Structure formats: structure tokens, C-alpha cells
Amino acid sequence: MEIAKKYLKENLPLKALERLKELLDNGVNPEDEWKVHELFSAAFADLGVAEMVVKANFNAMRTDKILRAQRRHFSNYLFTLHYLENFDEDHYLQSAQMYNMLYQDVDISFQNTAPRTQDKIHVAFMAPNFYDSSAARFYEPLLTCYDKEKFYVSLWSLADDKKYYRETYDSFTGNILYKVNEYHNVSEVSFEEIAQEISDAGADVFFDLGGHTEGGATLQIASYKPARVRMTGFGYFDTTGLDAIDFYVTDEFLARGNQEYFTEKMLVLDNGLVFTPSRNMRFRKWHLRREPKPNFIFACYNNFLKITDRYLYCVKEILNAVPEAKMIFRDTTPLKSRQDALTDRLKEYDFPMDRVEVLCSDPESYLHDYEQISLVLDTFPYTGGMMTALAIYFEVPVLNLCGMSHSQRFGADMLRLAGLKNFIVTNTDDYINFAVNFAKNPTPIEPNKRLFRVMPFVKSFYRMIERVMKCVE
């Protein structure tokens, strides 16, 4: 396995796969089999093969005998299910409920159920980390703009912040820590002890910002019920399946018709979504040049794992119908293996490669790219998050194919809030036709500011917290 790890570190996933297959063929110690499948998942992720990532995560969960690690593999499986072209809500819900069965023996005897004594409502936000990230851009205002006369906010992080600060200072994190009442780094504390500390701190509401991201570590803490009320949302886009979570916070558009697929009760906010651009994003928009484009340029800046066969079929049809147009794919990782794998995939589909660019992530230049993009072709069924919001912020139109499930409506929700409903379609024929017609008759967009209005979102969220607490007191 060390050889396979070495190949992965060198970004040689094909060699790693060869080695891993040898290990399974020759027989591996049953106690170590899950480690092989975990490495399979990493190798297939480095190649952008979503179906095999899902399968490897399932096999890692199935073969692991250590409960805590088994939960982690199961969370990875649930998360990566969303990459599949034929995402099935019923299967996902059933799997999430099976995940919940791994918590049957959790001891919650320490939970503090004494009457509240403090005047302010204490909300404890739990996250894998509080660094700048795609998810953080959607929840930052909750941590920085709350009413300190009514609420007391504490943050609980599982990341090694001191090590992170030594390597690269994150001004986003620094700003958040300056605004909240308390901050706790619990990276070296057991899950049960973290829950005990949160309970002892007098938290009224435990808000999970991780869900099944990062192996579901925050959910393992939520399972101990460290506060009277447990909620989730913003950092994850689907049900957790965990009985210990009472509520999922969302908005009406996302929630529509989806309560039956959530084990949590949905709390629907009047203003349930906001995007806060970073300082660098604001600076780039200020200096963005609106020059005429010599060619119409389509773009996809989403994680390459989101690129399904059906999506590629649509993109190819669009390029065939608009022969002067170009297409840019830019990944969210710097891995050349993913760049090469997608290039090979496009060639197999007989894409016009002279009009296609496949690029790796580049944090230094990707914001500049928005000057040349004419239309973003959002992936489906797993749509863009921050990349969609960022395009809208830069006044670049985004075409979205809206699905029925909660997780498949996120991109459409942002367009709806920005007053761009005409860029939302519901089937592949309309997706192709819209893109072709728009390329022939492009028009500038003028998004409204609702998606970026912070205070209505913050006030709506904390009013909801107050209503919930009145019901439990």
C-alpha cells in the first residue's frame, strides 16, 4: 500500500490503481482491506471517475470493522452519490437512514437538560474548519453580523488552526474570530469530549455546518446531542439521515416537494440563501473589463467529478450547433491527471478539440477568466455552488438544468434570487436549445442584489432561532 500511496502523492493514479489491483488479486489482510478501497477512492477521484469513487467508498465502509471509521466511509459514500448521473432520492434516503443505525449505542447521558438561565440564546456552530471555502461564502454573515444583544455565538473547529496559520494566514478566518463571542479549536479532542464541552458551555442550539462533507466528522459530534436543539444546513445540501439532528434550514424553493426525503424537519426561511464575495472577488469585479468578445465562449468551472455523460452530450450538441464558439473546462483541483482524463474522455466523444480547452485550477487567474466567458453551462444533476454564485456576481449568465431534489435545485435557486429565472430549464432539449439561441443572440444580464443582501438573510435566520427556542422552553 505504501507504493500506491507514493504514486498518489506523485499524481500517478493509474499506476496506483495497478498496484491496488495487485494487492486485491494477491489477497490482502481482511483487517486492511478497507485501506485498499480507500486508496481506490482517492485514485479514481484523481481521475474524475465518479462511479468508481462511489463504489470504492461503499466497499471501504463495508469492509471496515472500526465503527468511527465505518461512519466516515459511509459519509463519504453518501456525499459522492450526488456525483452520479442517475442520482436516486429514495436510495439516498434509505442509505442515510442506514447510516443512522451506526449511532444506536451513542451515550448521551451527559446532556444538560436544566432550564436555561442566560438571557442570550447561545448558538454553537460546528464545522470541519472555519477557513475560506465555497461553503463558507454562504454562511459567513451568520457568524459576523448577528445581534450581540440577543445572541451569543461560539465556533467549534476540528482543524489544526495553529498549523494552518503558520503555513498561510487566512484573513477570512481572522475576521470571523474577531466577530464571534468564543472560538474553540478541538482538533485534538475526542468527539464525545467535544460534545461534552459544547454542552457544558451552555449551548442552546448546536448548528452543524459540515453534514456529510469531510467524512461526516461534525455529525459524529452531533450524535451526542450536545444542545437542546440540533440543526444543519448551508454547509451541506441534503438530509443527514441522523436522528440526532432536529431541523434542516433551507428556503421555500429548495424545500418544495422534498420534506419526505429528509429525516430532519425543514425550517423554511424567508431569505434562505446569500452569497458573500471575498475581498479578492470584489477587487476583481471592480477591475473587470467589459470588452467585446471575438468569440462566443461557453465555460464550465465546476469540479470535474460533476461532469456526467449526459452533460457532455449536451455540450457537444451545443458546440456542433454553434461552430464558431469555444468551450473552456476548468477544474477545481490542480491535478493534471484529471485534466488528462477529461481530455481523453472528450476525444472519445469526438469533441471538436480545436475549440476546447481543459484547464486545471489556478487560484491566481481564474477570476480574471470571467472577463471572457459568454455563458456558463452549469453541470447537472449536481450543479455549481460558489462557481454559479460567482458568475452571477460578475454578471456572467449561467444556464441551469433544474432537477426535482433539494440538492439539484441549488443552482436554480441562486438564479431565481438574482432575477434570472429565464436561464433555468428542466430538460436537456431545452438546455441545448437555450444555449444555441443565446449564443446566436447574446444579451447582457443585470442580476438584482437579492442573492447578495446579507442582513435580510441574517435576520431571517436568527428570527427562526428565536421561534424554535420559544417552543422548547
C-alpha positions in Angstrom: 0.0 0.0 0.0 2.9 2.3 0.6 3.8 2.1 -3.1 0.2 3.0 -4.1 0.3 6.0 -1.7 3.6 7.1 -3.2 2.1 7.0 -6.7 -0.9 9.0 -5.5 1.3 11.6 -3.9 3.1 11.9 -7.3 -0.3 12.3 -9.1 0.1 9.0 -10.8 -3.3 7.5 -10.2 -3.2 4.9 -13.0 0.0 3.4 -11.5 -1.6 3.5 -8.1 -4.6 1.6 -9.4 -2.4 -1.1 -10.9 -0.7 -1.6 -7.6 -4.0 -1.7 -5.7 -5.5 -4.3 -8.0 -2.4 -6.4 -7.5 -2.9 -6.2 -3.7 -6.5 -7.4 -4.0 -5.7 -10.2 -6.5 -2.9 -11.5 -4.3 -5.0 -11.4 -1.2 -4.9 -8.7 1.5 -5.3 -9.0 5.2 -9.0 -8.7 5.8 -8.3 -6.1 8.5 -6.6 -3.9 6.0 -8.9 -4.4 3.0 -10.8 -1.1 3.7 -7.5 0.8 3.4 -7.1 -0.6 -0.2 -10.6 0.6 -1.1 -10.0 4.0 0.5 -7.0 4.3 -1.8 -9.1 3.2 -4.7 -11.4 6.1 -4.0 -8.6 8.5 -3.9 -7.1 7.2 -7.2 -10.5 7.3 -9.0 -11.1 10.8 -7.7 -7.8 11.9 -9.2 -9.1 10.6 -12.5 -12.5 12.1 -12.2 -14.4 8.8 -12.4 -17.4 9.4 -10.1 -19.0 6.0 -10.4 -15.9 4.2 -9.2 -15.3 6.7 -6.4 -18.8 5.9 -5.1 -18.2 2.1 -5.4 -14.8 2.4 -3.6 -16.3 4.4 -0.7 -19.1 1.8 -0.3 -16.5 -1.0 -0.3 -14.4 0.8 2.3 -17.5 1.2 4.5 -18.4 -2.5 4.0 -15.0 -3.9 4.9 -14.0 -1.6 7.8 -14.7 -3.0 11.2 -13.9 0.1 13.3 -17.2 1.9 14.0 -15.8 5.5 13.9 -14.0 4.8 10.6 -17.0 3.0 9.2 -19.2 6.1 9.8 -16.6 8.2 8.0 -16.6 5.9 4.9 -20.4 5.9 4.9 -20.5 9.7 4.9 -18.1 9.8 2.0 -20.4 7.3 0.2 -23.4 9.5 0.8 -21.7 12.6 -0.3 -20.3 11.2 -3.5 -23.7 9.7 -4.5 -24.6 13.2 -5.7 -22.0 13.0 -8.4 -23.9 10.2 -10.2 -25.8 10.9 -13.3 -28.8 8.9 -12.1 -28.9 10.2 -8.5 -31.9 8.5 -6.8 -33.5 10.3 -3.9 -35.1 7.1 -2.5 -31.8 5.2 -2.5 -30.1 8.2 -0.9 -32.7 8.5 1.9 -32.6 4.8 2.6 -28.8 4.9 2.7 -28.8 7.9 5.0 -31.2 6.0 7.4 -28.9 3.0 7.3 -26.1 5.4 8.3 -28.1 6.5 11.3 -28.2 2.9 12.5 -24.4 3.2 13.2 -25.3 5.5 16.1 -27.7 3.3 18.0 -25.4 2.9 21.0 -24.3 6.6 21.5 -24.3 7.6 25.2 -26.0 11.0 25.7 -26.3 10.8 29.5 -24.1 13.9 29.9 -26.6 16.1 28.1 -27.5 19.2 30.0 -31.3 19.5 30.2 -31.5 22.0 33.0 -33.7 25.1 32.4 -32.0 28.0 30.6 -30.5 30.7 32.8 -28.8 33.0 30.3 -30.6 36.0 28.7 -29.0 35.5 25.3 -29.5 32.5 23.1 -26.3 30.6 22.7 -25.7 29.2 19.2 -22.7 26.8 18.8 -21.6 26.5 15.2 -19.6 23.3 14.5 -17.5 23.0 11.3 -14.6 20.9 9.9 -12.8 24.3 9.8 -13.5 28.0 9.5 -11.3 28.7 6.6 -12.4 30.4 3.4 -14.2 27.9 1.3 -17.1 27.6 -1.1 -19.5 26.7 1.7 -18.2 29.4 4.0 -19.2 32.0 1.4 -22.8 31.1 2.1 -22.8 31.2 5.9 -20.2 33.8 6.8 -22.7 36.5 7.7 -24.3 34.3 10.3 -21.0 34.5 12.2 -20.2 38.1 11.7 -23.5 40.1 11.5 -25.7 38.7 14.3 -27.3 40.8 17.1 -25.0 40.5 20.0 -27.6 41.9 22.4 -29.8 38.8 21.8 -27.4 36.1 20.8 -24.2 34.5 21.9 -22.2 32.7 19.2 -19.4 30.2 19.7 -17.4 28.4 17.0 -16.0 24.9 17.3 -13.4 23.8 14.7 -11.9 20.4 14.0 -9.0 21.8 12.1 -5.4 22.4 13.3 -5.6 26.2 13.1 -2.2 27.0 14.5 -0.5 24.8 11.9 -2.7 26.4 9.2 -1.8 30.0 10.3 1.9 29.1 10.3 1.6 28.0 6.6 -0.7 30.7 5.3 -2.7 33.3 7.1 -6.4 33.2 6.3 -7.9 36.7 6.6 -11.3 35.2 6.3 -10.8 33.2 9.4 -9.3 36.1 11.3 -12.3 38.3 10.5 -14.7 35.6 11.8 -12.7 35.0 15.0 -12.7 38.7 15.7 -16.5 39.0 15.4 -17.8 36.0 17.4 -18.0 35.6 21.2 -16.0 32.4 21.6 -13.8 30.2 19.4 -12.6 26.7 20.3 -10.1 24.6 18.4 -11.0 21.0 19.3 -8.8 19.2 16.7 -7.1 17.1 19.4 -10.2 16.2 21.4 -12.4 13.1 21.1 -15.9 13.5 19.6 -17.6 12.7 22.9 -15.4 15.2 24.8 -16.2 17.9 22.2 -19.9 17.3 22.7 -19.4 17.4 26.5 -17.6 20.7 26.2 -20.3 22.2 24.0 -23.0 21.1 26.5 -21.0 22.4 29.4 -20.7 25.8 27.6 -24.4 26.1 27.8 -25.2 25.9 24.1 -28.9 26.2 23.3 -28.5 25.4 19.6 -25.9 23.2 18.0 -25.6 24.1 14.3 -23.8 21.6 12.1 -22.1 23.2 9.1 -20.4 20.1 7.8 -23.0 17.4 7.1 -21.5 14.5 5.2 -18.5 16.6 4.0 -15.1 15.8 5.4 -16.2 12.3 6.3 -19.1 13.5 8.4 -16.9 14.3 11.4 -19.2 17.0 12.7 -22.2 14.6 12.6 -20.3 12.2 14.9 -20.3 15.1 17.4 -24.0 15.9 16.7 -24.9 12.3 17.5 -24.3 13.1 21.2 -27.0 15.8 21.2 -24.7 18.5 22.7 -27.5 21.1 22.9 -31.3 21.1 23.3 -31.8 21.8 19.6 -29.7 20.5 16.8 -29.8 21.9 13.3 -27.9 21.7 10.0 -27.9 23.5 6.6 -25.8 25.8 4.4 -22.6 23.6 4.6 -24.4 20.6 3.2 -27.3 20.3 0.7 -29.2 17.2 1.7 -30.6 15.2 4.6 -28.0 13.8 7.0 -30.3 10.9 8.0 -29.2 11.4 11.6 -32.0 11.2 14.2 -30.0 13.5 16.5 -30.4 16.4 14.0 -33.9 18.0 14.6 -34.0 20.6 11.8 -32.7 21.4 8.3 -32.6 25.1 7.5 -33.5 25.9 3.9 -35.8 28.1 1.8 -39.1 27.5 0.1 -37.8 26.9 -3.4 -35.3 24.2 -2.3 -37.7 22.6 0.1 -40.6 22.3 -2.3 -41.8 18.7 -2.5 -38.7 17.4 -0.7 -39.7 17.1 3.0 -40.4 13.4 2.5 -36.7 12.9 1.6 -35.5 14.5 4.8 -35.3 12.9 8.3 -35.0 16.4 9.8 -37.9 18.8 9.9 -37.4 21.5 7.4 -37.2 25.1 8.6 -38.0 27.4 5.7 -36.5 30.9 5.8 -38.0 33.9 4.1 -34.5 34.7 2.9 -32.7 31.4 2.9 -29.6 32.0 0.8 -27.0 34.6 0.4 -23.5 34.7 -1.2 -20.8 36.9 0.2 -17.9 37.6 -2.2 -14.4 37.7 -0.8 -12.2 40.8 -0.9 -10.3 39.4 -3.8 -13.5 38.8 -5.7 -14.8 42.3 -5.0 -11.4 43.7 -6.2 -11.6 41.7 -9.4 -15.1 42.8 -10.2 -14.1 46.4 -9.6 -11.3 46.0 -12.3 -13.3 43.8 -14.6 -13.1 44.9 -18.2 -16.3 44.7 -20.3 -14.7 44.4 -23.7 -16.3 42.9 -26.9 -15.5 39.2 -27.2 -14.1 38.0 -30.5 -15.7 34.6 -30.0 -18.6 33.2 -28.0 -17.1 31.3 -25.1 -19.0 28.7 -23.1 -17.5 27.6 -19.8 -17.7 25.0 -17.0 -15.7 25.8 -13.9 -17.1 23.0 -11.7 -15.4 20.1 -10.1 -14.7 17.6 -12.9 -16.4 14.8 -10.9 -19.7 16.6 -11.6 -19.3 16.2 -15.4 -21.7 13.4 -16.4 -22.1 11.7 -19.8 -25.5 13.4 -20.3 -23.9 16.8 -19.6 -21.1 16.1 -22.2 -23.7 15.0 -24.7 -25.4 18.4 -24.4 -22.2 20.4 -24.6 -21.2 18.6 -27.7 -24.5 19.2 -29.3 -24.3 22.9 -28.5 -20.8 23.2 -29.9 -21.9 21.4 -33.1 -24.7 23.9 -33.5 -22.5 26.9 -32.8 -19.4 26.2 -34.9 -17.6 29.4 -34.1 -18.0 29.0 -30.3 -15.3 27.7 -27.9 -15.6 25.8 -24.6 -13.5 26.0 -21.5 -13.5 23.4 -18.8 -11.6 24.4 -15.6 -11.3 22.0 -12.7 -11.4 22.9 -9.0 -8.2 21.0 -8.4 -4.7 21.4 -9.7 -4.4 17.7 -10.7 -3.0 17.2 -14.1 -4.3 13.6 -14.0 -7.9 14.9 -14.0 -7.1 17.3 -16.8 -5.7 14.5 -18.9 -8.6 12.1 -18.1 -11.2 14.6 -19.2 -9.3 15.4 -22.3 -9.2 11.7 -23.2 -12.9 11.5 -22.4 -13.7 14.4 -24.8 -11.7 12.9 -27.6 -13.7 9.6 -27.1 -16.9 11.7 -27.5 -15.4 13.2 -30.7 -15.4 16.7 -29.4 -14.0 19.4 -31.7 -10.8 19.7 -29.7 -9.5 22.7 -31.6 -12.3 24.6 -29.9 -12.0 23.2 -26.4 -9.7 24.0 -23.5 -9.3 21.7 -20.5 -7.6 23.5 -17.6 -6.5 22.8 -14.0 -7.5 25.0 -11.1 -5.5 28.2 -10.9 -6.3 30.5 -8.0 -4.2 33.3 -9.4 -6.1 33.6 -12.7 -9.5 32.0 -12.6 -11.2 35.2 -11.5 -9.7 37.0 -14.5 -11.3 34.4 -16.8 -14.7 35.8 -16.2 -13.9 38.7 -18.5 -14.0 36.3 -21.5 -16.9 33.9 -20.6 -20.1 34.5 -22.5 -22.3 31.7 -20.9 -21.6 29.3 -18.1 -23.0 25.8 -18.8 -23.8 24.6 -15.3 -23.4 20.9 -14.7 -26.3 18.6 -13.8 -27.6 16.9 -11.8 -25.0 18.1 -9.4 -25.0 21.9 -10.1 -22.4 24.5 -9.2 -22.4 26.3 -5.9 -19.9 29.1 -5.4 -18.9 29.0 -9.1 -22.5 29.7 -10.1 -22.9 32.5 -7.5 -19.5 33.9 -8.6 -20.6 34.0 -12.2 -23.8 35.8 -11.3 -21.8 38.3 -9.2 -19.6 39.0 -12.2 -22.7 39.4 -14.3 -21.9 36.4 -16.4 -25.1 34.4 -17.4 -25.4 30.8 -16.2 -27.6 28.2 -17.8 -29.0 25.7 -15.3 -31.0 22.5 -15.7 -33.1 22.4 -12.5 -33.9 19.0 -11.0 -36.5 18.0 -8.5 -34.4 17.1 -5.5 -33.2 19.6 -2.9 -29.6 19.2 -3.9 -30.4 19.6 -7.6 -32.2 22.9 -7.2 -29.4 24.9 -5.6 -28.0 26.5 -8.8 -31.6 27.3 -9.9 -32.3 28.9 -6.5 -29.4 31.4 -7.0 -30.6 32.3 -10.4 -34.1 32.8 -9.1 -32.9 35.1 -6.3 -30.9 37.1 -8.8 -33.9 37.6 -11.0 -32.6 35.3 -13.8 -35.4 32.7 -14.0 -35.2 32.7 -17.8 -31.8 30.9 -17.5 -33.5 27.9 -15.8 -34.6 24.9 -17.8 -35.9 21.5 -16.8 -34.8 19.1 -19.6 -31.8 18.5 -21.9 -33.6 19.6 -25.1 -34.4 23.0 -23.7 -30.8 23.1 -22.3 -29.3 22.7 -25.7 -31.8 25.0 -27.5 -31.4 27.8 -25.0 -27.6 27.7 -25.2 -27.6 27.7 -29.0 -30.1 30.5 -29.3 -28.3 32.6 -26.6 -25.0 32.2 -28.5 -26.7 33.5 -31.6 -28.4 36.4 -29.8 -26.4 37.1 -26.6 -27.7 39.8 -24.3 -26.1 41.3 -21.2 -27.7 40.4 -17.8 -28.5 42.7 -14.9 -28.8 40.5 -11.8 -30.7 42.0 -8.9 -29.0 42.3 -5.5 -31.2 39.8 -3.5 -28.6 37.0 -3.7 -26.0 39.3 -2.1 -28.2 41.0 0.6 -26.7 40.0 3.9 -29.0 41.4 6.6 -32.3 40.0 5.4 -30.7 36.6 5.4 -29.2 37.0 8.9 -32.3 38.5 10.4 -34.5 35.7 8.9 -32.2 33.0 10.3 -32.0 34.4 13.9 -35.7 35.1 14.0 -36.2 31.4 13.2 -33.8 30.5 16.1 -35.9 32.6 18.4 -39.1 31.0 17.4 -37.7 27.5 17.8 -36.3 28.3 21.3 -39.7 29.6 22.4 -41.2 26.2 21.5 -38.6 24.2 23.5 -38.5 26.3 26.7 
